[in-house]
Amino acid sequence: MKREILISGTPRETRVAILEDDRLVELLVDRPDQRRTVGDVYLGRVEAVLPGIQAAFVDIGLEKSAFLHASDLLEPEDDDDPADRDEAEDEEVAEVEEGSEESAVVPAVKRRGDGGRREVGARRAVPDISEILKKGQTIPVQVTKEPISTKGCRVTAQISLAGRFLVYMPYASKVGISRKIESREQRAKLREMVSRILPSDAGGMIVRTVAEGVTEDHFRREIATLVDTWDKVKRKQGQGRRAPALLHREASLTRSLIRDVFSDKVDALWVDSKELHHEISQYLEMIDPELIERVHFYGDDAPLFDTFRVEQELRDLFKPRVDLPTGGYVIIQPTEALVSIDVNTGRYTGKRDPEKTILRTNVEAAREIARQIRLRDVGGIIVCDFIDMESKGNRDRVLQELRTHLGRDRARTRAYAVSELGLIEMTRQRVRPSLWASMTRECGTCHGTGRVFSPEVVSRRLERALQRAAMEKKERRLAIRLHPDVALYLIEEEPKLVAMLGRQGSIELEVRDDPMLRLDEFRLMSRPAGRDVTELYAVA
């Protein structure tokens, strides 16, 4: 599969597009006024401890307090079950245990022993948070999820520092291997190599997927760098800083992308900013010089995203309807609780066999749904309503197609079997607001519903307002201001309405169109003074 990365940078915005087989599959946007906080380490102050929900709110200096759950005071137990850590990195979960306690740091709670513990399900015990944290206590935490909607960010006490090949976990004690490295021989080799060179008192490490084939010298240099970074964090904390305070800032969007995504599986990286090109080249010189030849500076007059035909896809990014190649289409609707996705055959009717027609549409839809949720950065609960299929084999085929394409997603996803209602329920890791939430805002006309009142409804509201004005008997001359579409509706569909209302209420009425008004808005102006009296009468 052909993979390319495009980076377009200006002082006001950096945009990153990831292409697979010349199709846009991922978009990242970074602006100075919307700085990413995931990965940042803070010295926080506990503001409130809520045993009823096993959580605490921690002041880390942001607008809203951060949310810390009791489970985020624990170390992960399993080597290859990333679903057990809701906000972990996309691949950084491995077998780790409690590490040495630092005097200035609240350590992860030991798993052995039952003091102050509550069982959650059958998997593991969760500590009683009220026995560990107290109001006013300071604790170092790391942001795992950015603020979304009305919620503050989520943090964890399980601090980890990501490198190119390794993830350093100071409070762990073992070496784990990314679950995406499947070869047992390779896993054993990497574990033995890193364990041998890791200082006994340093903590734990997780070997990342990209580390396959890396030499011991690469690991040794990166371990030294990560341990040194953690030492700086501890020194900052020990310098008497008052909480809340920033202890460590995660790498910039460009640098973290190069660290986590850019590898020998990427054919080319194009960047149109000389500053970013220089920064990327310098960074690669330190971590992986062999990749420098794949980085290209784009200096043409035509915009980079236009040349690769990305801009048009971005303009259509938030449309609810996505057309499929054979004529079907998908409707994507975000809601407060979940994202609903509906599949329709549209103009594709096939030839003879309805089941084959439906199967083909559903398979196409499965591919497109996997691409769209990556592209829109949709997270949380997703419910897909595919077209009903009679054959269980066909249903399984669609599910497998969906899971196959979801496997390309950097975010953790899970698609469940087709339910009794014919739905496929999914979850996708969410660490920041979707592009739809971060790049759009509520419509002032429809107030977020996506709908406005029709001219017929506006006419009825106007009629009721004029009846109230007639009952008050305070106005004798009124000017009615309407959106041009509503005014045209009155002239063409109800030409006698205004005159009739004027006679019934003994009010002289004059209709004026006003393109500055919303489609579902009207104003009543008292004449000749021009005083707006709409609020007195337009209550419904």
C-alpha positions in Angstrom: 0.0 0.0 0.0 1.3 3.4 -1.0 1.5 5.9 2.0 2.4 9.6 1.9 2.4 12.4 4.4 1.7 16.0 3.5 2.6 18.8 5.9 1.5 22.3 5.1 2.7 24.9 7.6 2.2 28.6 8.2 2.7 30.7 11.4 -1.0 30.5 12.1 -1.7 26.9 11.3 -0.1 23.5 10.6 -2.1 20.9 8.7 -1.0 17.3 8.2 -2.7 14.9 5.7 -2.0 11.2 5.6 -2.7 9.5 2.3 -3.1 5.8 1.6 -3.2 4.8 -2.1 -3.7 8.5 -3.0 -6.8 8.8 -0.8 -7.0 11.0 2.3 -7.5 9.0 5.5 -6.3 11.2 8.3 -6.1 15.0 8.9 -4.4 16.7 11.8 -4.6 20.4 12.5 -2.6 22.4 15.0 -3.0 26.1 15.8 -1.3 28.3 18.4 -4.6 29.1 20.1 -5.6 25.4 20.3 -2.4 23.8 21.6 -2.6 20.1 22.2 -2.1 19.0 25.8 -2.2 15.1 25.5 1.1 13.9 26.9 1.9 17.0 29.0 2.9 16.3 32.6 1.6 18.6 35.4 2.0 19.0 39.1 -1.6 19.1 40.1 -3.5 19.9 43.3 -6.4 17.8 44.3 -9.5 20.0 44.5 -12.1 17.4 45.4 -12.3 13.6 46.1 -15.6 11.9 45.2 -15.7 8.3 46.6 -19.2 7.9 45.1 -17.7 7.8 41.6 -14.2 6.7 42.5 -12.7 9.9 41.1 -11.0 13.1 41.9 -10.8 16.5 40.3 -7.3 17.9 40.0 -6.4 21.5 39.3 -3.6 21.5 36.7 -3.9 25.2 35.7 -6.3 24.8 32.8 -9.7 26.4 32.5 -11.5 23.3 34.0 -10.3 20.9 36.6 -8.9 17.5 35.3 -10.7 14.2 36.0 -8.6 11.5 37.6 -10.3 8.1 38.1 -9.1 5.6 40.7 -8.2 3.1 38.0 -5.6 5.5 36.7 -3.7 5.1 39.9 -3.0 1.5 39.0 -0.4 0.0 36.8 -1.7 -2.1 33.8 -1.7 -5.8 34.5 -1.8 -7.5 31.1 0.8 -7.7 28.5 -1.4 -7.4 25.4 -4.8 -6.1 26.3 -4.8 -2.4 25.5 -8.6 -2.2 25.9 -8.0 -2.3 29.7 -6.4 1.1 29.6 -9.0 3.4 28.1 -6.7 6.4 27.4 -3.4 4.6 26.7 -1.3 5.3 23.6 -2.4 3.5 20.5 0.0 0.6 21.1 1.8 1.2 24.4 0.4 -1.4 26.7 2.5 -4.2 28.0 3.3 -6.3 31.1 4.5 -4.0 33.8 4.4 -4.0 37.6 4.8 -1.5 40.4 8.1 0.5 40.4 10.1 2.1 43.1 8.3 4.8 45.1 9.6 8.3 44.8 9.3 10.4 47.9 7.9 13.4 46.2 5.5 11.5 43.9 2.3 9.7 44.7 3.2 6.2 43.4 0.9 3.8 41.6 -1.0 1.6 44.1 0.4 -1.8 44.7 -1.8 -4.6 43.3 -1.0 -7.1 46.0 -2.9 -6.9 49.3 -6.5 -6.0 49.8 -6.3 -2.9 52.0 -8.6 -0.1 50.8 -9.7 -1.9 47.6 -12.9 -2.4 45.8 -13.5 -5.1 43.2 -14.6 -3.9 39.7 -15.9 -6.8 37.6 -13.7 -9.9 37.6 -10.6 -8.4 36.1 -8.9 -6.4 38.9 -9.4 -4.4 42.1 -9.6 -0.6 42.1 -8.3 1.3 45.2 -10.6 3.3 47.4 -9.6 6.7 46.1 -10.6 8.5 49.4 -7.8 6.5 51.2 -5.2 7.5 48.7 -5.9 11.1 47.8 -7.0 14.0 50.0 -8.1 17.5 49.1 -5.2 19.9 48.8 -2.7 17.1 48.1 -0.3 17.6 45.2 0.3 14.8 42.6 2.1 14.6 39.2 -0.3 13.6 36.5 -0.3 13.3 32.7 -3.0 14.4 30.3 -4.5 11.4 28.4 -7.6 13.1 26.9 -8.1 16.7 26.0 -11.2 18.7 27.1 -14.3 17.6 25.1 -17.5 19.6 25.1 -18.3 20.6 28.7 -15.8 18.1 30.2 -12.3 18.9 31.4 -9.3 16.9 30.4 -8.7 13.4 31.8 -5.4 12.6 33.5 -3.5 9.6 34.9 -0.9 9.1 37.5 0.6 6.4 35.3 3.1 8.7 33.6 4.8 7.5 30.5 7.3 9.2 28.2 7.2 8.2 24.5 10.3 7.9 22.4 10.8 6.7 18.8 11.3 3.1 19.7 10.4 2.9 23.4 7.9 4.2 25.9 9.4 4.8 29.3 7.2 4.1 32.4 9.0 5.3 35.5 6.6 3.5 37.9 6.8 0.1 36.2 9.5 -2.5 36.6 9.4 -4.8 33.5 9.9 -4.6 29.8 6.8 -5.1 27.7 6.4 -5.5 23.9 3.8 -3.9 21.7 0.9 -6.2 20.9 1.4 -5.4 17.2 4.6 -7.3 17.1 3.2 -10.8 16.6 6.4 -13.0 16.2 7.2 -14.8 19.5 10.9 -15.0 18.5 11.0 -11.3 17.8 9.2 -10.4 21.0 11.6 -12.5 23.1 14.6 -11.1 21.3 13.5 -7.5 21.9 12.5 -8.1 25.5 15.9 -9.7 26.3 17.8 -6.9 24.5 16.1 -4.0 26.3 16.1 -5.8 29.7 19.8 -6.3 29.4 20.7 -2.6 28.9 17.9 -1.1 31.1 19.3 0.1 34.5 17.8 -2.0 37.3 16.4 1.1 39.1 15.2 3.0 36.0 11.6 1.7 35.8 9.9 -0.1 32.9 9.9 0.1 29.2 7.6 -0.8 26.4 9.0 -1.6 23.0 7.1 0.0 20.2 6.1 -1.6 16.9 8.6 0.5 14.9 11.4 -1.0 16.9 11.6 -4.2 15.0 15.1 -4.6 13.6 16.5 -1.8 15.7 20.0 -2.3 17.1 21.1 -2.3 20.8 22.9 1.1 20.3 19.6 2.7 19.2 17.9 1.4 22.3 20.7 2.4 24.6 20.7 6.0 23.3 17.0 6.3 23.6 16.9 4.9 27.1 19.4 7.4 28.2 17.4 10.3 26.6 14.1 9.2 28.2 15.6 8.6 31.7 17.3 12.0 31.5 13.9 13.6 30.5 12.3 12.0 33.6 15.1 13.2 35.8 14.4 16.7 34.6 10.7 16.3 35.5 11.6 15.2 39.0 14.1 18.1 39.4 11.4 20.6 38.4 9.0 19.0 40.9 11.7 19.1 43.6 12.5 22.8 43.1 9.5 23.7 45.3 7.2 24.6 42.5 3.7 25.4 43.6 0.9 23.4 42.1 -0.5 23.7 39.5 2.6 23.8 37.4 3.7 22.4 34.0 6.5 19.8 34.5 6.9 18.5 30.9 5.5 19.4 27.6 4.8 16.8 24.9 6.5 17.2 21.5 4.9 19.4 18.8 2.5 18.0 16.3 5.2 17.7 13.6 7.8 16.1 15.8 5.4 13.7 17.4 4.1 12.7 14.0 7.6 12.0 12.8 8.3 10.0 16.0 5.1 7.9 15.9 4.1 7.6 12.3 7.0 8.2 9.9 8.8 5.0 9.2 10.0 2.9 6.3 6.4 2.0 5.6 5.8 5.6 4.4 6.9 6.2 0.8 7.3 10.0 1.0 6.8 13.0 3.2 6.2 16.3 1.5 6.5 19.6 3.4 6.0 23.2 2.1 7.6 25.1 4.9 11.4 25.6 4.9 11.4 25.9 8.7 9.5 22.6 9.2 11.6 20.9 6.6 14.7 21.9 8.4 13.2 20.8 11.8 12.2 17.4 10.4 15.6 16.8 8.8 17.4 17.7 12.0 15.1 15.4 14.1 15.5 12.5 11.7 19.3 13.0 11.7 19.2 12.1 15.4 16.6 9.3 15.4 16.7 7.6 12.0 19.0 9.2 9.3 18.0 6.6 6.7 14.6 8.2 6.4 15.9 11.6 5.4 15.9 10.8 1.7 12.1 10.3 1.9 11.5 13.8 3.0 10.9 16.3 0.2 10.5 20.1 0.2 7.6 21.2 -1.9 8.4 24.6 -3.4 5.9 24.9 -6.3 3.5 27.9 -6.6 0.4 25.8 -6.4 -0.6 24.9 -2.8 0.6 21.5 -1.6 -2.9 20.3 -0.7 -4.3 21.4 -4.1 -1.6 19.5 -6.0 -2.5 16.3 -4.2 -6.2 17.0 -4.5 -6.8 17.0 -0.8 -8.4 20.4 -0.5 -11.6 19.3 -2.2 -12.0 16.4 0.2 -11.5 18.8 3.1 -14.3 21.0 1.9 -16.7 18.0 1.9 -15.4 16.7 5.2 -18.4 17.6 7.4 -21.2 16.8 5.0 -23.4 14.1 6.5 -23.8 12.3 3.2 -20.8 10.3 1.7 -21.4 8.7 -1.7 -20.1 5.2 -2.5 -18.6 4.2 -5.9 -21.5 2.1 -7.1 -24.2 4.7 -6.2 -25.1 3.9 -2.6 -24.4 6.4 0.2 -23.7 6.7 3.9 -25.2 9.2 6.3 -23.0 10.2 9.3 -24.7 12.0 12.2 -22.9 12.9 15.4 -25.0 13.2 18.5 -24.2 14.0 22.1 -24.2 10.3 23.1 -22.9 8.5 20.0 -22.3 8.8 16.3 -24.9 7.1 14.1 -24.1 5.8 10.6 -26.7 4.7 8.2 -26.1 2.8 4.9 -28.4 3.1 1.9 -28.4 1.5 -1.6 -29.3 4.9 -3.2 -29.5 4.6 -7.0 -27.6 1.3 -7.0 -30.3 -1.4 -7.6 -28.1 -4.2 -9.1 -29.4 -6.5 -11.7 -31.1 -9.7 -10.4 -30.0 -10.9 -7.0 -31.0 -8.4 -4.2 -28.8 -10.1 -1.7 -25.7 -9.5 -3.9 -26.7 -5.9 -4.4 -27.0 -5.4 -0.7 -23.8 -7.2 0.1 -21.8 -5.1 -2.4 -23.2 -1.9 -1.0 -22.5 -3.0 2.6 -18.9 -4.0 1.8 -18.2 -0.7 0.1 -19.8 1.1 3.0 -17.7 -0.8 5.5 -14.5 0.4 3.8 -15.8 4.0 3.6 -17.0 4.0 7.2 -13.5 2.9 8.4 -11.9 5.7 6.4 -14.4 8.4 7.5 -14.1 7.8 11.2 -10.3 8.1 10.9 -10.6 11.2 8.7 -13.2 12.9 10.9 -11.4 11.7 14.1 -14.7 10.4 15.5 -14.4 8.8 18.9 -16.6 7.1 21.5 -19.6 4.9 20.7 -20.4 4.5 17.0 -23.5 2.6 15.8 -23.6 1.4 12.1 -26.9 0.5 10.6 -26.0 -1.6 7.5 -28.7 -2.8 5.1 -30.3 -6.0 6.4 -28.8 -9.2 5.0 -30.4 -12.6 5.3 -27.2 -14.6 5.0 -25.1 -14.9 8.2 -22.1 -15.5 6.0 -22.7 -12.2 4.3 -23.1 -10.4 7.6 -19.8 -11.9 8.8 -18.1 -10.9 5.6 -19.2 -7.2 6.1 -18.0 -7.3 9.7 -14.6 -8.7 8.7 -14.2 -6.1 6.0 -14.9 -3.4 8.5 -12.5 -4.8 11.0 -9.8 -5.2 8.4 -9.9 -1.6 7.4 -10.2 -0.5 11.0 -6.9 -2.3 11.6 -5.1 0.5 9.7 -6.3 3.1 12.3 -3.8 4.4 14.7 -6.5 4.9 17.3 -7.7 1.8 19.1 -11.0 0.5 17.8 -13.3 -2.4 18.5 -16.2 -3.6 16.3 -18.7 -6.0 17.8 -20.7 -8.7 16.1 -24.0 -7.8 14.3 -26.7 -7.4 16.9 -30.3 -8.8 16.8 -31.4 -5.5 15.3 -28.9 -5.7 12.5 -26.5 -3.1 13.9 -22.8 -3.1 14.3 -21.7 -1.3 17.5 -18.2 0.1 17.7 -16.0 2.0 20.0 -13.0 4.1 19.0 -10.4 5.7 21.2 -11.0 9.4 21.8 -8.3 11.6 23.2 -9.3 14.9 21.7 -12.5 16.5 20.2 -13.3 15.4 16.7 -12.6 17.7 13.7 -16.3 18.3 13.5 -16.3 19.6 17.1 -13.0 21.5 16.9 -13.4 23.2 13.5 -17.2 24.0 13.5 -19.5 25.8 15.8 -23.2 25.8 16.5 -25.4 27.4 13.8 -27.0 30.6 15.1 -30.0 30.0 12.9 -30.9 26.4 13.7 -29.0 26.3 17.1 -27.3 23.0 16.2 -30.3 21.1 14.9 -29.4 21.5 11.3 -33.0 22.4 10.6 -35.0 25.7 10.4 -38.8 26.4 10.3 -40.4 26.2 6.9 -42.1 29.3 5.3 -45.5 27.8 6.2 -44.6 27.5 9.9 -43.1 31.1 9.9 -46.4 32.3 8.3 -48.4 30.7 11.1 -46.2 32.3 13.7 -46.6 35.6 12.0 -50.4 35.1 12.0 -50.5 34.4 15.7 -48.3 37.5 16.4 -50.6 39.8 14.4 -53.7 38.4 16.3 -52.0 39.3 19.6 -51.2 42.8 18.3 -54.9 43.2 17.3 -56.1 42.1 20.8 -53.8 44.7 22.5 -55.2 47.5 20.3 -52.0 49.5 20.8 -50.6 49.4 17.2 -52.4 50.9 14.2 -49.7 50.7 11.6 -47.1 47.9 11.4 -44.3 47.0 9.0 -43.7 43.3 8.6 -40.1 42.4 7.8 -39.4 38.9 6.4 -36.7 36.8 4.8 -37.2 37.1 1.0 -38.1 33.4 0.7 -40.9 33.8 3.2 -42.1 37.0 1.6 -42.2 35.2 -1.8 -44.2 32.4 -0.2 -46.8 34.8 1.1 -47.1 36.5 -2.3 -47.4 33.3 -4.2 -49.2 30.9 -1.8 -51.2 33.1 0.6 -51.6 36.4 -1.2 -54.7 37.4 0.8 -53.4 36.5 4.2 -51.9 39.8 5.2 -54.8 41.9 3.9 -57.2 39.7 5.8 -55.3 40.0 9.1 -55.1 43.7 8.7 -58.9 44.0 8.3 -59.6 41.7 11.2 -57.3 43.6 13.5 -57.9 47.1 12.1 -54.2 47.4 11.6 -52.5 48.9 8.5 -49.9 46.3 7.4 -47.0 46.7 5.1 -44.7 43.7 4.0 -41.0 44.2 3.4 -38.4 41.6 2.5 -35.1 41.8 4.4 -32.3 39.5 3.3 -30.4 40.2 6.6 -33.0 38.2 8.5 -32.8 34.4 9.1 -35.1 32.2 7.1 -37.3 31.5 10.2 -37.2 35.0 11.6 -39.6 38.0 11.2 -39.8 41.5 12.7 -42.8 43.7 13.5 -41.9 47.4 13.3 -44.3 50.1 14.7 -44.8 52.9 12.2 -44.0 55.6 11.7 -41.5 55.6 14.6 -39.8 52.4 13.4 -39.9 50.9 16.9 -39.4 47.1 17.1 -42.3 45.5 18.9 -41.7 41.9 17.9 -40.9 40.6 21.4 -44.3 41.9 22.6 -46.3 39.6 20.3 -44.1 36.8 18.8 -44.1 34.4 21.7 -44.7 31.2 19.6 
